[in-house]
Amino acid sequence: MDPASSPEEDNPAFPGIRRILFIAGETSIPGTTYRCYRNAEASRHAGFDARVQDCAAVSYDDICWADVMVLWRVEYSGHVSTMLDLARQEGVKTIFDADDIVFVPRYARIDLIDGIRSIGTTEERTEHFFTDIRRTLLRCDQGFATTPELAHAMHELRPVVHLLPNTYDRLTHRRSRLHPRMREELHLSAAGDQLIRIGYATGTRTHQRDFAVASPSLAHVLRMRPDVRLVLFRDPEGQSSLLALEEFPEFQELTHQIEWRDTVPLSDLPDEFGRLDISIAPLEVGNVFCEAKSEIKFLEASLAESASIVSPTGPFKRLVRHAETGFLASTPDEWTAALLTLIDNPDLRRRMARAAYHDVLWPFSPEAQTRRIKLAFSSLQDDEEAAETSELLLARERQERRPLPVIPESETLFHHDAFGEADVTVVITSYNYSDYILDALNSVSAQSLSQLDLIVVDDGSTDGSVDLVRLWMERNTTRFNRLILKRSVRNAGLGGARNIGMDAAETDCVMQLDADNLLRPDACETLHASMTFGIAYAYPIIQCFNENGPIPLAPQETLGSTHSFAVLGDLPFHPLALVSGNRVDAMAMVAKWAWAAAGGYYVSREAMGWEDFDLWCTLAELGLPGRQVPAILADYRQHGHSMTNTSTERAAHKARVVEYVKARHPWINLTAEAPVQRL
């Protein structure tokens, strides 16, 4: 350790643990990125200092620097033995990490691991490798595992195992999201070829028996549908395929429907998934080795909105909502039915892929992994800390899985995409606000951010406002990166309209704006700057105005107030402030991953009006923080035709809203349940 500073001075939140050394046992495979580099980045976000080092290059100085060493797929050797001896001598905690069951020598059999045969190794060599991996595990203090099945196998050797799934990073997310935008452009313009591509994105020639699970159905479907292509991968240098197709004679007459792609680095994999309409991940169900494999293929396909069909192994069964976010298929008939359903129903295919994207966005995010990493390393410090972190971990595990966001059906009336990368999307929801919506649009156009996306969701207006918006968009395409006008097919209510906008947004941060309100020029830039890593939403102080200008406070209201005019959102963020009522207006910037984590805004026409309050309450229950920006950045228009006055604050309706939200969040104890008009 650096003698010039103490752990307490560097990071008082973690007085015993502050430096994490991730040690890669196999640096040439993608797992190094998933298990070392991405987890090191999550560690930094959690407040630790983290490095990644090749096992062969680890020195005594590296060990002395670290408080914790995480050894990923490290095979035991004299060098590793010395490393672990020195770690114990220096008081360094050690954690073994694996993403496959490579530490159980009795599993090194061809009948369990077909890759032994297909890559030309032997059971004896594999068993020796597994034995050496096991020796490393036995010398470590705790374990990391990617799935509960893998953790269960590890538990036989180490009592404490932390579950850390494989996750995505920000670059992968951004590259993956470009392809749905391109497909949307092609769909709306009716351009592009009409082929349907089914992809099997294996990275090594170790999955012959896995592919055999789906191969008869694939061949049958290719014969039935000439416009379908099976996308397979090959080595770019030797041009040898990663799937030995000669073992599958059913494809002999179908080579013209097979599209070969060169394998690419992991950083380019989003581009390959982005080309696929359907991604398949067949595995041998019941095979102990396959059952422990992670959900990574479903995750990466879902990020790029490629619809998935997967085998019902434990991890896939827990993740995939059958027929909602993907298909689970065991038998040839199930594989055939799932393939034909997705091929023949493009709208279903798009909806399912979009739902899958929403479903993976939070649990596999850098933000979620950071929370897991923080708890895992915090629990290493002392008995009290271990008990407290375990309490939080167990409480989170008991939380019910949130429902998918409800996205009402909509149609696109205007679409422009320059295919740049904005940081913020403004979503305007509108219903019969022709008198005000141009003011709202102009306030967005005047934002100081040069790159900006704008989505307007019209919820079935009948006052001509849709034509106003479309004409305005036609005249302002050069101002925006993306510019979209959507209209709900049926009046969906405020929550439904907001979800339509959030669904269409392709930036990490989304600013909500009702059509009768205004943003000040620096609103998006200032709020975005406050949305640092892990912040779920940020809200400004909002000044209230009417047709006469800013609304002054009554003399009795000025006591204790720093403002001379009526404002909203002037209280600092604290989750417990929500117990007695809503302190945050809907005019806030929301992280898209946080919206997905909460299951979106609720959709209920009978309880319209508190969708934002409900969202803040759900985020509080998930432990996701908001942030107040103590500056006036927006203006709230008070008028007699606002939804607050015409609906929310009507006695009978408000009673229904209160009952609905209290049923969803029994811990709230509202101080003002009676209706209050804003005039």
N, C-alpha and C positions, 0 to 999 in steps of 0.2 A: 504493500500500500504506500501511497505517497505520504511521507512523514510530515509534509508541510501542512496538511489539512486533516481534519478528523471527519468520520462519516456524519457526525452530528452537525458539523458546520456545513457540509456539502448538501445534505438532504435530511433535514430534521424529521420529515415524515417517515423516513425509513432509517432509523438510527443504526441498525445492525447490518442492513443490506443496501448497497448502493451501486455495486459494480458487477455486471453479469458478463461472463465470457461464454459465448456459444461456440462449441467445438464441432466441426463438421468431419464426420468419418468418411464420407464419400462426396467429394466436391464436384464430381462430373455429372451428377444427376439432378433433376429439378427439385428433388426433396431438399437440397441445400437451401434453395430459395424459400420454399414453403416453411421449413422447420427452423432455419437459422436466421436468414436475413429478415424475413417478415416478422418473426418473433423478436428479433433484436430491435427492430423498429418499434414494435408494440411496447417493448420494455422501456425504450427512451420516452415514448409518450406517457408511460406510467410514472416517469420521474427517475428512472435509473439510468446509469451510464452503461452502454452495452457495446460489445465488439464481437466480430465473427473471426474465427481463426481455423485454418486447416489443422487437423489433428497432428500431422507430422511436423508442423512448424511451431507447436506450442512450446514455449520456453519457461524457465523458472521465473523470469520476470513477469510473464503473462499470468502465471498462477498466483504470484504474490500480489498482482494488481487486483485480482478478482475476489469478490465475496461469495459468488456462486459460479460454478461451472456447469453448463448444460452440454452433455455429450450425446450428440445425435448420430446413431448408427456407428458408434465407435467400436471397432474390433479390438479385442484385448491383445496386448503385446507387451514386450518389455518396456517400451516407451510409455505405453498407457499405464502400466503398473507403477512406474516411477511418478507419472503425473498424479495419480490418485494417492500415492504415498505422500507426496509433497503437499497436495491439497489438504489431506488430513492433518499434516504437521502444521500448516499455516492456518488452520481453522476455516478452510474454504468448504462450503456446502457443495455437494455434487448431485446432479439430477440427470438421470438417463432418459433419453428421448428416442422414440421409435415411431414409425408410421406404418409398419407391417409387423406381423408376429415372426420376427427374425431371431428370437431369443429362446425358442423352444425346439431343441435339436430333434425331438421325435417327429416333428412336422416336416422334416427335410426328406420328403418322399414324393416320388413322381405322381402318385395317385392323388396327392393333395396340391402339389405345386407343379403344374405342367411346364412352367418355365425352365425347370431343371432339364427337361428333355429338349425343349425347343431352342434353348440357347447353347446347347452342347456341353453342359457341365455334368457333374455326377452327383448322386445322392451323398456320397462320401464327402466330397468337397463342400457341398452345401451344409451338411451336418457339422463339419469342422468350423465353417463360418458362423453358423448359428451358436455353436458352443462357445466360441470366442466372444460373440456379442453378449451371450448370457453371462459370461464371466465379468464383463464390464458392468452389466446391470447389477449383479450381486455386490459389486464394490461401491455402488452409488447409494446415496441416502434416500432418494425419492425418485419418482418417475413422472414423465409426461407421456400422454397417449392421445391419439387422434380420434378414437372412437371408444364408446363404452365396452365393446367387445375386446378391443385391444387392451384397455385398462384392466378388464377382468382377468385376462391372461397374465398381465404384469403383476396383478395383486397377489398371485401365488408366490411371488418372489420378493415384492416390496409392498409393505402395508399402505404406504401413502402414495397415491398416483393422482395427478392432476389432469383433467381433461382439457386439452387444447386442440381444437379442430384445425384442419388446414383452412387458410383464409385467403382472401384477395388483398391486393394493395391498391392504392389510388390510381397508379398508372394503368394497371390491368383494368380497373373499372372504367376509366375514361376511354381507353382504346376499345373496350367491349361495347360501350354505348354508342360509338360512332356508327356501328353497323345497323342497329335498328333504325337509326335516323336515315341511313341510305336506303334501307328497304322501304321505309315509309314514303320516301321521295319517289322510288320506283313504283310503288303500289299506287300512289295518287296520280302518277303520270302515265300508268299502264306501260311503262318501259321495262326493259330487261327481258331475259329469256324466261320461258315458262317451265323450266325443269324444276323438279323437286329433288333436293339433295339430302340424302341420309348419310350421316357421317359416323365413322367409328374411329375416334381419336385416341388410339393406343400409342404409347411412346416407345414400347419395347416389344420384341418378339417373345413375349411370355404369356400370351393370352389366347392360345389356340383353342383350348377347351372352353374358355369363356365365350369366345365368338361362336363356337358350335351350338351354344344355347339358342342363338337367334338365327343362325345361318339358314336352316330350311325355310323359315318364314320369310327371310329377306329374299332368298332366291324365288320363292313363290310370288312375292309381291312384285319383284322386278319383271317377271313374266306377265303379270296382270297389268302392269302400268308402265308402258314404254317410255313415258316422260320422267321416270324416276331414275336417279343415278345414285350408286353406292360409292361414297368417297372413302378411299383408303390411303394409307400413307406409306412412304418408302424412304430409304436412306438417300439423301441428295448426292452423295459421292459414288457409292457403289450401285445405286439404284435398286438395291435389294429391298423387297417389301418387308414391312414389319408384321405382316400377316402372311403366313405360308399358304397361299390360296390353293396350291396343289393338293392340300389336304381336304379341300372342299369341292368335290367333283360337281356338285349341284350348280356351280358357277361357270362351268366350262363353256356353255353356250350363251353366257351373259356378259362376256368380257367387254362388249361394246357399251354396256351400261355401267361399267366401273370406271370411276374417275380417280386417277392416281395423283396424289399431292406429295411434294417433298416435305419431310419433317422440318420443323422450324424451331428456333430457340423459344424458350418459355415466354419471353417478352413478346413474341409475335403470335403466340397461340390464339389470342383473342381474334385476330384476323381470320384464322381458320374456322373457329367456331362461328364467326359472323357470317360465313358463307353458307352455313348449314341451315336447312329448314327443320331438320329433325336430327337429334343426336341420340345415339344408343350407347348404353353401358351395360351389356350383358355380363353376368357373373354366375358362377356355379353356386346356387343356393344350397346351404347346408354344409358347404366346404368351409372348415374352420378358418382357413387362411383367407378366403374370399369374404367371409362374413365380417371380418375385422377391418376390411378396407374402407377408406374414407369416402366421403360424398363428393370428392373434388370434381369429378366429371360432370355431375349434375350442377354443381356450383358454377363452373366455368361456362357451361352451355347456357345456363340461365342468365348469367350476366350479359351475354350477347343475344339473348332472346331466341335461342334455338330450343324448340320444344323437345322434351326428353322422354325416352322410354328406357326404363331401367329394370333390373332384376330386383325382386323383393328381399334383399339381404336386410339385416337388422338396421344398419345406418340409413339405407334408402327408405325402408318402411317408416322409420320415424320422421324422416324429412319430407318425403313426397306425399302430397295430398292427392290420392289417386283420383284421376279424372278431373282434378282442379288445377294442379301445378305440373302434372306429368302423368304418365301411365306406368304402373307396376305390371310386369308380365312374367309369368313363370313358364307356361306351356306354349308349344308352337301355335295353338289356336289363339291364345292371348296375345302373343307377339304379332301374329297376322292381323288380328282385329285392331290392335292399337296402331299398327303401321297404316293400315287402310283408313282408319278414322282420321288420323292426322293428315294423311295425303289428300283425302277427298274433302276435307273441311278446312280450308285456309283460314276462315275467320276464327274457328275454334282453336286452330293451331296458334294463331297470333294471341288470342286471349289467354290461352294456357301458358304460353311462353312468358307473357307479360306478368301473369300472376306468379309464376315461378321466380321471376326477377324480383318482384316485391318481397317474396318469401325468404330469399337468401340475403337480401340487402343488409339486414341488421345482424343476424346471428353469425355471419361469416365476415363481418366488417372489421376494419382495423380498430374501430372504437370498441366493439364487443371483445375482441381479443385482448385489447389493452386492459380492460376490466378483469379478465381472467388472469392475465399475467400479474397484475397488481396483487390480486388475492393470493396467488400461488407463492410469490416471493415474500409477501408480508407474513405468511404463515410460518416462514422459516425462522422468525426472530426469537420469540419466546412463547411460553405456555399461554399467557394471557392473549397475546396477539394471535396465536394459532386458534384459540377458542373463538375470538371475535370474528376473525375472517371466515372461519368455518360456519359460524352462525349465519353470516351474510350469504355465503356460498350455498348453504342448504336452503335458505329462504328463497333464493333466486331459482334454485332447481325445482321448488314446489310451485312456482308461478305457472299458471295455465298458459298454454300457447295462445297467443293472440290470434284472432281471426284475420283473414286476408282483408285488405281494404276493399270496400264495395265501390266498384267503378261503374256507374250507370252508363248505359249505351249513349253514344254521342256520334255526331257527324262532323267532319272537318269542312268548314266553309272557306277557309283561306289558309294557305300554307306557304311559308317561305323559309328556306334554310340555307345559309351561306356556308355551313359546315365549318365554322370557326369554333372556338371554345370560350364560352362565356362562363363567368363564375356565379352569376345570379340569374334566376328567372323571376319575373314579376307575373303573378297570376291575378287577374281581375275577374271577379265573379259579378254577373249583372243580371238583373231581372227588371225590365221596364224602367230603366234609368236613362232614357234618352236625354233628359234635361241636364244630366250631370256627367255622363260617361266620357264626353270629349275632354272635359277638364281633367278627369282621372288619367286618360291616355296621354294628354300633353304633359302632365306631371311626371309620367314615366319617361317620356321622350327627353325630358329635361334633366334626367339623372346624370351625375358626373361620371359614372362608369361608361367607358367608351364601348366595351363589348357587353351586350345585354340581350337577354331573351325575354319575350313578352308573349303571354298566352291569355286570351280572353275567352271566358266560358259564359256563353249566354244560356240561361236556364229557361228557354221557351218564351222569350219576350214577345209581346204583341204590339209594341208601341213604335216600331220602326228603328229601334236602336241598333239592331243587327246590321242594317244597311249603312248606318253611320259608321259603325266600327269597321266594316269591310272597306268602305271607301277610304277611311283614315289609314288603314293598313296598306292599301294599294299605293298611297302617297308617301308612306314612310318606311318602305322596305330597306332603304339604304342605311337607316339608323340602327337596325337591329340585326343580330346574328340569326336568331330564329323569331318568327312572327307567325302566330297561329290563332285562328278563330275557330272555336268549337261551339257546337250547340247541342244541348241534351235532346235526345229523341223525344223524351217525355219529361215534363217538369220534375226535377229530381230533388229540389230543395237545396238549402245552403250547403249541407254536408256533402251531398252528391256532387254538386257543382264544384266545390273545392277539391274533391277527390279526382274529378275529371281533369282539373288543372294540374294537380300534383302528379297524376299518372303521366301526363304528357310532358312534364318538365324533365329536362335532361341535365340539369346542373345539381351540384351538391346542396346548394342553398336556394330556397324559394321564398320570395316575399309575397305575402298575402295582402291584397288590396280590394276592398269593396268599391263598386263603381261610383258611389257617391262621395268617396273620400279622396284625399290628395297626399302625394308624397312630396316632401321638400327635396331640392336637388341633390343633396348629399346623403339622402336616406339609405339607399342601397349600398353605397360605398362604405359608409360608417358602420352600418349594421353588419355587413360582410366582414369587415376588419375585426369585429368583436366575436365572430363565430370561429373562435379558435378550436383546436382539436377537442372533440368530445362534447362541445356545447350543442344541445339539441335545438334550442331556439333563442332568438334575441329579440327584444322588444324596446321601442323607443318611448319617450314621453310624447304624447299626442295632444295637440292643442285643439280645443273645441271651438267651432264657429257656426254662425248661421247667416242668414241673408244680411244681417247688420254688421258682420265682421266677428272678431274674437269675442267670446262670451265672457264678460267680467264676472269675477266671483262676488257673491253677496258679502257684505261686511263681516258677518259671522263666520263665513267660510275662509276668510283670509288668515285667521289665527292659526299659526303653525305651518302655514303654507309658504313656500318660496316663490309661488307664482301669483300673478295678479289676475290671470285669466283661468278659466276652467280647463283642466287637463285630465288625461287618462294615462295610466302606466307610470305614475310618478313614484311608486314604491319599489325599493330594491327587491331583487329576486330572493324568494325563500319558499320552498315547497309547502311549508306548514301555513303560509299565508293563504293558501288555497282552501284551507279547512272551512273558513268562514265565508268565502265567496270568491268570485273571480276578480283578480287584480291586474290581469293582462288582457288587453284588447286583441281582437283577431288580427289587427294590422301588425304582424310580426314576421320575422324571417325564420323559417323552419328548415332544419336539415332534412333532406329527403329520407335518409336512413332512419331518422327518428320518427318521421311520419309512418314509415313502413313498420317500425318496431311496435308502434301503438295500434296498428291495424287501421290506420287512416282516421279521418273524421267520421263520426257516426252518421248514418243516413236514416233519418226518420222525419217524415213530414209532420207527424203529430207532435214532435218535440223540437222543432226548429228553433235555433237561436242561441243555444249554448254549446255548439259543436266545438268552439275553440276552448271553452272552459273544460269540457270533457277531455280534450286532447292534452291540456296542461296537467290535468289530474292523472291521466294514464301515464304520462311521462314521469310524473312524480312517483308513481307506484313502481315504475321501472328503474328508478334511481338515476334518471337522465336529467342533467341540469339545464336550466335556462339562464339568461343573462340580461339584466337591464342595462340599456345604454342611456345614461342620464342627460339626454339632449333632446330638444324638440325637433323631431325629424318628419313629422306627418301631421295632417290636419283632419279632424273628424267633423263631418258636417251633420249638424242637428237640424232635422226638419220633420214635419208632421207625417211624411210619407215613408220614413225609414222603416226597415223591418223591425227595429227595436220597438218603435211606437205602434206600428200597425199589427204586430203579431206577438213578439216575445213578451212585451210588458202588458199584455192584456190578461186579465185575471185568470180566466179559465185556461188559456194556453200556458201561461207561466206556471200554473199549478201542475200541468202535465209535464212541463219541462223539468221542474224541480223534482217531481217524483221519478222521472226517467233517469236523471243524472245521479240522484241519490241512490237509486237502486244499483247503478253501475259502480258507484264509489261510496260505500256506506260510511266511510270515515269522515265525510264532509259534514259540517254542522253550520248551515247557512244562518247568517244574522239578518238577512233581508230577503224573505221569501215573497213579500207582497210586491205587486207590480209598481214600477216607478217610471213615469214618462220622461223622456229626454226632449225638452223643447227649449 
